[in-house]
Amino acid sequence: MAVLETIRVKLGIFITVLIAVALLSFIIDPSTLQSVSASMSSKYDVGEINGNSVSYTDFQAEIDRFTALNEIMTGSSVQTEEMQTSIRDAAWQSLVDKYLFIKNAKAAGLNVGEEEMVDLISGLIDSPVFTQNPAFCDENGVFSPALLNDFVSYISTDETGRLQLYWDYLIESAQTQQYYDKYYSLFTASNITNPLMLTNAIAENNNTFDVEFVMVPFGYAPDSTIVVTEGEIKKYYDSHKKFFKQQASRDIEYVVYEVVPSESDIVAANEALVKVYDEFAEAENMKSFLLANSDRQLDNHWYRAGELNTVAAVVNNYVFGDDAKGVSEVLSNGDTFYAVRVMEEAMVPDSVFVKYVPTASENVDSLLNVAEPMWIVQMPGYEDVMSVKKNGRIDVNGLTFQVVDRTAPVAKKRVAILEKTAIPSKETVNGYYSQANTLATKSAGKYDKFQAACTEEGVYAHPVNRMPESADRLGSVEHTKEVTRWAFEAKVGDVSNIITVDNNYFIVAALKGIHKEGYADVNEVATQIENVLYMEKAGEKMSQTVAEKTAGKGSMEAIAEALETTVSTKEGVAFSSLTSQGLDTKFIGAASVAEDGKIHGPFIGSVGVYMYKVTGRDTGAFYTEDDAKSYETSKTQYSTQMLVSTMMDDAEVKDNRARFF
């Protein structure tokens, strides 16, 4: 259909981005959703949003909708793994908007009515969904209600229903975005900085002080006289429990066997290239020859010096070296071998500026922006354009263009590259599988046997602590979702069978620990709490020692001598200044309000115990009211970005997609 083709031509990258983020700049990073929770409300629920269970069936229906929209707007049903992830993220975000954000916006008294939607569609109220949609903009990039009306008129003639699906999506997106605009405006307008706050901010940045201090650092050696009891740990845990909330995760160890070509595989790749080397040197139909004999096919790109480094440095060095005549000798880069033949050399511009010249038989209206002057960057298929002189004309893909301008020509070459990369043979693959199978067999599904087998086989078990259910990567190995699924279904002490990843890796994993969603058990965080309480007690003990040693000392020098250290000085310290970052923040806070000329301390800071004296103060004027207002604005913007994630925390959104996808 012509109108569908028009959409595909006009939208391009814009639509891909629109689908990926669903609501332009207002959509939060979906990865933050995964950190909220991974527990299931029921066996077949993908998640829960504001009390609404999202079943697998319902979520899959939403994925199907966004998949269809993606096909409409790209004109292709081919989907990369990244695109599938973006579609699932957009589908999930649409449900978050429906069940959570819009409900909260309405609860705040906001609404987007029918008349307002009419104004959004007509452009009376600016909505990027329509006014920045290339399909509805004229050749000057200006929103055209007429083009939008033409699109709407086509909907009733589309028997497939795909245009109606796309139109419904645009309406939904525009309405949702309007709710975001209103809610953010309400939040921003209510975030007021009063004159007293501005005055304090200016003073905190302009008022500086000079200070002398002696610091006794906390030691690294443990003090056996300091004891933290289980009761103290439990008391601290109970009073700080909110800080120990966690998502579900697992502790594992894994051994990975990467399948790489053997020496014989590498020799075989070299021999395969040598076998057809002479044919390559004499081939007349290079495209067909490379199609049948090479891992790299022929392209018509004109390369300038340096660009072939993306293939291999040895290839670039030969092509643009002094000996680039005929066919190169066999070149190697790791386990890949090349033979290079320079096909053409010329002075070629990087790009040309062309203008479309319509003929009487061409429907200019259907070509949309093609009539606009545009740069054509040098690429396969446009070499003829490169060769046309300024003011010349050329046909490209059936359209006539006039060359308006061109960049200065540079030396470039067209090359044919015969390439052979070593791949693991069946025997090599079987060898690695046999090693993994030996480990799995000796482990017999038990962690203690797994440890013994690793030692016996001389392999390293990589540790991974607190692996979330969304994990799809182990170290440098991607697409390890199957390992994650196994870990979340296994019991502590279990060892997996061989898990194959992309036919390039064999993994054997062992489950060491389980961390359930909710609050960490006190035993899991006991060591962490013990360290905090130990440092508090150590600080108190050191403070008492410093007080005893410095009692009666009337000068900073005498204090330093008693503590067997020296006096340090710092000038121009501001309470809010970035230049003060080299100091202990607790110490800065204490010194900023200390009485001048008086020795203070002992004071327990973050890294040690301080004795100090403020020796002077100064008031500057470099930090202005505009600076303070700008800073407050930036804080408001940051807070705005956190609104939805805060809503999700309050509503206890559960995102369990990782269990299904």
Secondary structure, 3 states (H helix, E strand, C coil): CHHHHHHHHHHHHHHHHHHHHCCHHHCCCCHHHHCCCCCCCCCCEEEEECCEEEEHHHHHHHHHHHHHHHHHHHCCCCCCHHHHHHHHHHHHHHHHHHHHHHHHHHHCCCCCCHHHHHHHHHCCCCCHHHHCCHHHECCCCCECHHHHHHHHHHHCCCCCCHHHHHHHHHHHHHHHHHHHHHHHHHHHHHCCCCHHHHHHHHHHHHEEEEEEEEEEECCCCCCCCCCCCHHHHHHHHHHCHHHHEECCEEEEEEEEEECCCCHHHHHHHHHHHHHCHHHHHHCCCHHHHHHHHCCCCCCCCCECCCHHHHCCHHHHHHHCCCCCCCECCCEEECCEEEEEEEEEEEEECCEEEEEECCCCCCCHHHHHHHHCCEEEECCCCCHHHHHCCCCCEEEECCEEEEEEEECCCEEEEEEEEEEEECCCCHHHHHHHHHHHHHHHHHHCCEHHHHHHHHHHHCCCCEEEEEEECCCCEECCEECCHHHHHHHHHCCCCEECCCEEECCCEEEEEEEEEEECCEECCHHHHHHHHHHHHHHHHHHHHHHHHHHHHHCCCCCHHHHHHHCCCCCEEEEEEECCCHHHCCCCHHHHHHHHCCCECCEEEEEECCCEEEEEEEEEEEECCCCCHHHHHHHHHHHHHHHHHCHHHHHHHHHCCEECHHHCC
